[in-house]
Amino acid sequence: MISWKLNLLSGRHVRTCMVMAVNLLVSACGGGGGGGGGGSSAPTAGSGTPGVQMPSISTASSIVNSAPTSTFAIGSAERLAYEYLNAERLRDGFGAVAESLPVYNAAKGHADYQLRNNTGGHVQYTELFYSNAPTTPVPTVGFTGATPSDRLIAAGYGAAGTFGGAYDEIHTQFDSSQNKVLYGGAVGIRSLLNAPLHMSGLLSGSRDIGIAVRSESDVNVSFPPYAPRIVTQINLAHKNSVGEQIPASNEVLVYPCNGATNVGRALYGEKPNPVPGRDLSTNPLGRSMLIYVRPQNSLAITTYSMVVTATNTPVVLRAPATPLFGGSYQQYIAADSPNAANTQYTFNVAGTNNGTAFSKICKFTTGN
């Protein structure tokens, strides 16, 4: 499996990563971003034009509490992925996303581009897996736009400057059977949700989503020479006219929480590496926890712990860290080694949300 991630936030930050695994091994990666697309910035003292009063920002939640029914067939890889992600988001208070045909078309176009050209990554140019990429980017077969934002514009989602986010998540599983349900869709999203930077994107304030699960057989290419693979391409965004989803000013969200089950329990690789110098393929991390407040706020974590619920056995955790470009409103805390399979854990975290004290207790159960 290979996972890729990018987020273009109002043109200010780019994030990308790659993670590799073989066959059914679970790995994931992620990237973090800050700025206008991943979270609006509150006006600060002295900001704006002198003498002009900045508008007040509502402290109320704008979270969407129900998900529209998928337009895909029951049992399809896309529908399973959509329903799984919304179930995860809704259970822990991040709000539902809705399918958007333009966003789906952008996702499908990029998934097909990767398969037709035997490429990977977020930018559409030749980047072959099994030969050297050219020094100059060259559009190739099925080119639909260089960047995620370009592809959303080309698909009709909106003109430049009318939308935010442009999250770009990619999960690739090498599999000769081309079974998209077993090796893509919800399986891919579950994998991506155990990497801090992917969690940051998949649980972002986006409102619209497009999920395309594609294989070589969908685009009439064969292997060899191409590797047999399934690409789950996920794009998320929100219209600036509507705004992103944000929790109430006093809320603190944690993922996974509230009785989550079958959650990922190990991270075998990520680029950029969350622990520079550590080879995650041989020395993996365990479960990563995301702590999140509204983007205008500042989050500070003071105490945190994780134990096996049944025995109260403590888990060694790494210090809180901010996802790349993530901003001060989100932090992740990773177990320093893989969690046990099919085991319930209790996670405690306390700190301040914009200076106000909070504490949270979360219980979740790992999968195989």
Secondary structure, DSSP 8 states (H G I E B T S, - for coil): -EEEEEE--TTS----EEEE--TT----------STTTS-----TT-SSTT--------S----------SS-TT-HHHHHHHHHHHHHHHTTS---EE-HHHHHHHHHHHHHHHHHTB-SSS-S--BSSS---SS----TT---SSHHHHHHHTTS--TTSEEEEEEEEEEEE-TT--HHHHSTHHHHHHHTTSHHHHHHHTSS--EEEEEEEEHHHHT--TTTS--EEEEEEEEEEETTT------TT--EEES-TTEEEE---B---SS-SSTT--TTTS-B--EEEEE--TTS-EEEEEEEEEETTT--B--B---B--TT--TTEEEEEBSS---TT-EEEEEEEEEETTEEEEEEEEEEE--
